[in-house]
Amino acid sequence: MKSIIATPDEQPEIYAIVRRERDAIHRSALKMAKQLRGLSDVSQKQAIAELTAAWIRAIYPENLELALSLSDAMREQTDIYLKEQTTVQH
């Protein structure tokens, strides 16, 4: 499977984009989370999975390999966020 994780050469540009859009990212995430409030934990997980899959397929509609690679990269990024939050809390 082709990896779509950023290369070291691409990372500075990606980090700059995220830094620039950090406030908008957090606002968007909070708005989406509010929409999930009435759902059970199982339904929240399903809704997030469906949204993620739809977004990935919109980016790579004809390439399952790249779609799966993006899904893997997103899981890796989620793991990074979880580890960072744990480190900050302790």
Phi, psi and chi 1 to 4 in degrees:
 res  aa     phi    psi   chi1   chi2   chi3   chi4
   1 MET       -  135.3 -175.5 -179.9  -41.4      -
   2 LYS   -73.9  127.9 -179.2 -177.3  178.9 -160.0
   3 SER   -81.4  137.0  175.1      -      -      -
   4 ILE  -112.5   14.8   61.6  164.3      -      -
   5 ILE   -69.5  138.5  -65.2  173.5      -      -
   6 ALA   -58.6  140.4      -      -      -      -
   7 THR   -78.9  162.7   65.4      -      -      -
   8 PRO   -55.4  -32.8  -29.1   36.9      -      -
   9 ASP   -69.0  -29.9  -68.3  -21.2      -      -
  10 GLU   -85.9  -21.1  -63.4  168.3  -39.9      -
  11 GLN   -60.7  -42.8  -72.1  178.6   -3.0      -
  12 PRO   -57.4  -40.6  -25.6   34.7      -      -
  13 GLU   -66.4  -41.9  179.1 -176.5   -5.1      -
  14 ILE   -64.8  -45.1  -68.7  169.4      -      -
  15 TYR   -61.6  -37.4  -70.0  143.7      -      -
  16 ALA   -64.3  -41.4      -      -      -      -
  17 ILE   -63.2  -46.6  -67.9  168.2      -      -
  18 VAL   -64.3  -42.6  171.5      -      -      -
  19 ARG   -60.3  -44.5  -88.7 -167.2  -58.4  -83.8
  20 ARG   -64.3  -35.9 -177.5  176.1   65.8 -118.0
  21 GLU  -103.4    8.8  -62.5 -179.6    2.5      -
  22 ARG   -52.6  -47.9 -174.8  173.8  -49.4  -84.3
  23 ASP   -61.9  -43.5  -70.5  -20.1      -      -
  24 ALA   -65.7  -36.2      -      -      -      -
  25 ILE   -61.6  -48.6  -68.5  167.2      -      -
  26 HIS   -63.8  -42.2  -71.6  -57.2      -      -
  27 ARG   -61.1  -44.5  -79.2 -168.2  -54.7  -86.0
  28 SER   -63.4  -43.3  -66.1      -      -      -
  29 ALA   -62.5  -41.7      -      -      -      -
  30 LEU   -64.7  -40.4  -71.3  173.0      -      -
  31 LYS   -62.8  -43.0  -75.4  179.5 -176.3  178.3
  32 MET   -65.6  -39.7  -72.9 -175.1  -87.0      -
  33 ALA   -63.0  -36.9      -      -      -      -
  34 LYS   -60.2  -35.5  -75.7 -178.8 -176.0  178.8
  35 GLN   -67.6  -19.4  -63.0  -62.3  -46.1      -
  36 LEU   -92.1   -7.7  -60.3  173.3      -      -
  37 ARG   -53.7  -38.7  -77.3 -172.0 -175.3  158.0
  38 GLY   -81.2   -4.9      -      -      -      -
  39 LEU   -92.5  153.6  -61.1  174.8      -      -
  40 SER   -67.4  167.3   67.8      -      -      -
  41 ASP   -61.3  -37.2   58.2  -20.0      -      -
  42 VAL   -66.2  -43.6  172.5      -      -      -
  43 SER   -68.2  -35.0  -65.2      -      -      -
  44 GLN   -60.9  -44.7  -72.2  176.8    1.3      -
  45 LYS   -61.1  -43.8  178.8 -178.8  173.7 -175.6
  46 GLN   -63.8  -43.6 -178.4   64.9   26.7      -
  47 ALA   -62.6  -42.6      -      -      -      -
  48 ILE   -65.7  -41.2  -68.6  167.1      -      -
  49 ALA   -63.5  -42.2      -      -      -      -
  50 GLU   -65.6  -43.1  -74.0 -175.1   28.0      -
  51 LEU   -61.6  -45.5  174.0   64.1      -      -
  52 THR   -62.1  -46.4  -57.0      -      -      -
  53 ALA   -63.1  -42.1      -      -      -      -
  54 ALA   -63.6  -41.0      -      -      -      -
  55 TRP   -65.3  -44.4 -179.5   75.9      -      -
  56 ILE   -64.2  -44.2  -70.0  170.6      -      -
  57 ARG   -65.9  -28.8  -69.5  -53.8  -94.9  171.9
  58 ALA   -68.2  -32.5      -      -      -      -
  59 ILE   -78.0  -42.0  -65.7  170.1      -      -
  60 TYR  -125.6   67.7  -63.8  116.3      -      -
  61 PRO   -66.4  -26.0   24.1  -32.2      -      -
  62 GLU  -111.2    5.2  -57.6  -63.6  -33.4      -
  63 ASN  -133.3   93.1 -167.3  -35.3      -      -
  64 LEU   -61.9  -37.1  179.5   59.2      -      -
  65 GLU   -60.8  -46.8 -175.2  175.6  -42.0      -
  66 LEU   -68.8  -35.7  -74.8  175.9      -      -
  67 ALA   -62.2  -44.8      -      -      -      -
  68 LEU   -66.9  -35.3  -67.9  172.0      -      -
  69 SER   -64.9  -41.6 -177.5      -      -      -
  70 LEU   -64.4  -40.2  178.9   54.5      -      -
  71 SER   -59.7  -43.7  176.5      -      -      -
  72 ASP   -61.5  -43.3  -72.2  -18.1      -      -
  73 ALA   -64.0  -37.2      -      -      -      -
  74 MET   -68.8  -38.2  -68.7  177.9   73.2      -
  75 ARG   -63.3  -40.9  -84.7 -169.0  -67.6  -83.2
  76 GLU   -63.2  -42.4 -176.2  175.1  -42.8      -
  77 GLN   -64.7  -38.5 -173.4   63.8   44.8      -
  78 THR   -61.3  -43.0  -59.0      -      -      -
  79 ASP   -59.9  -40.1  -69.1  -12.4      -      -
  80 ILE   -62.2  -46.2  -69.8  168.3      -      -
  81 TYR   -59.3  -45.4  -71.8  144.2      -      -
  82 LEU   -61.8  -43.3  -69.7  170.0      -      -
  83 LYS   -65.8  -41.1  -70.1  174.2 -174.5  173.3
  84 GLU   -63.1  -42.0  -74.2  176.3   -6.8      -
  85 GLN   -64.3  -37.8  -69.7  171.4  -10.1      -
  86 THR   -67.0  -41.3  -59.3      -      -      -
  87 THR   -65.2  -39.9  -57.6      -      -      -
  88 VAL   -68.5  -36.1  170.6      -      -      -
  89 GLN   -74.0  -22.0  -67.8  174.9   -5.5      -
  90 HIS  -100.5      -  -71.0  103.5      -      -
